[in-house]
């Protein structure tokens, strides 16, 4: 149970669980009326001959669907069965669409619809196969919606599936397919009232389902990171009636998300508050028109919910948008006058965390893990950049046990990692908040969903100073000899990637760079001296800051006495206290030598060749 009485939802493993994983799926499981068919309802599917003819080989596909609960599919990638169906049967779109409408029971219908949603809506199969799958499924779904013998509740599940498959339906066309569209929506909405949870994960899925938030927070670099960022792929099924209320043809995701939050707030005020607050924060981050922010805050102020008071309290301190803070303060005052306490969403207990050093772009990962009531792990990943603040945030629900290994494997040895407490995480976030205040740029709006994981105390912006006491810097005798041998740092993965990569550096190499017989970019001697003295020297403070950040992480990890870190500490002193001219520091010169060919390769990748 969460703090305010909502039961926590069990993890979604495979089709046939209590809550099917696709929009409107709950409508595919109509409850049979007692004592015969209710007035105005049609016979149950399968009681007579369906109006849509069953495609060939449907029985084979139905037989395969029974295997979805086996470990091979439950624990494997979501598109595994689809790929096998394509390889063994050709295009299964018509068969899956028919089973989604006329399957032998709710579980079979849900399984077929889930595979269609994954194949057509998730892009898991690739663009060509997804188009073929959607093209085959579309006419069968359209015909099933027009079948007078099909239950309205089943049709309600097929309508969003048709949209995913590229079909188009105006509201009047959609209503004409039902005997009583409003009654079917009311039945589904009533079930949603009873079963839809009001936790952070559900709010995230709702916002994913209308396209406001990206579904997958993975980076581009392959399956390891995609799995590491494996947040739930599918939106919550029971939000379908609220999505129907929010749907407007041609609407932008922000508009749909706002309408969805307003619809949810009527029946699920705590869930609606999270959605509306995230809409306001995301609109601020995107520098959109003020109207969505005003409407979202107005709705939050009208909610008689402690969750809404908490959201407004956070938005009062949201960095980078003074107008948002003032309007949220006004609405919060109204909540306070009504005596509403601030009640954040419940989170799991903090288990452990990891923080990385910074890379050449000043980015670092902050990974936090929280133990759920069921003994599983939720994972929260923050991407912090020392010139931006909070650049991104994403979560992995319940299945984050292997996240740290996957992320660290993806990073390789380029970043050092150290244990991180919740207090340290708050310090790092406070510095990110300070950067957002300085830049007048709000952070990504989705972080509001994850803010409860950082604790109930306010995050107060502030610049922090690296703690380098482990290196006993005060005991070093100052002198130019401290710089000797510092070029060896370039062989160390933590320090060798800190070369100058500013826009000016790229422009300089593009103008003055040359290529040797092997195609490697270099700078003539005089140009190289200019690069070191003028271009790289402009990044001196940045280099000092990033050296200190990595030295601090190495000390947290208990590696301060390693030879490479001792050299790095000496070099930090030389640069920070200007003991040697910047352009004469061996470490700086070697960094620049390595930067030039790397910049040249990147320029060629972008189509800007070096002469």
Secondary structure, DSSP 8 states (H G I E B T S, - for coil): --TTS--------STTSSS-SSTTGGGGS----TTS--TT----TTSS--SS---TTHHHHHHHHGGGGSHHHHSS-TTHHHHHHHHHHS--HHHHHHHHHH-SSHHHHHHHHHHHHHHHHS-TT-HHHHHHHHHHHHHHHHHHHT-TTS-HHHHHHHHHHHHHTT----HHHHHHT-S-HHHHHHHHHHHHHHH---SHHHHHHHHHHTTSS-S----SS-HHHHHHT----S--GGGHHHHHHH--TT--HHHHHHHHHHHHHHH-HHHHHHHHHHHHHHHHHTT--HHHHHHHHHHHHH---HHHHHHHHHHHT-TT-HHHHHHHHHHHHHHHHTT---------EEEEEEEE---TTSEEEEEEEEE-TTS-EEEEEEEEETTTEEEEEEEE-SB-TTHHHHHHHHHTTSS-EEE--HHHHHHHHHHHHHHHHHHT----TTHHHHGGGG-SS-----------GGG-GGGS--SGGGGTTGGGGGGSTTTTT-----HHHHHHHHHHEEE-TTS-EEE-HHHHHHIIIIIIGGGHHHHHHHHHHHHHHHHHTT-TTSHHHHHHHHHHHHHHTTSS-GGG-HHHHHHHHHHHHHHHHHHHHTT----
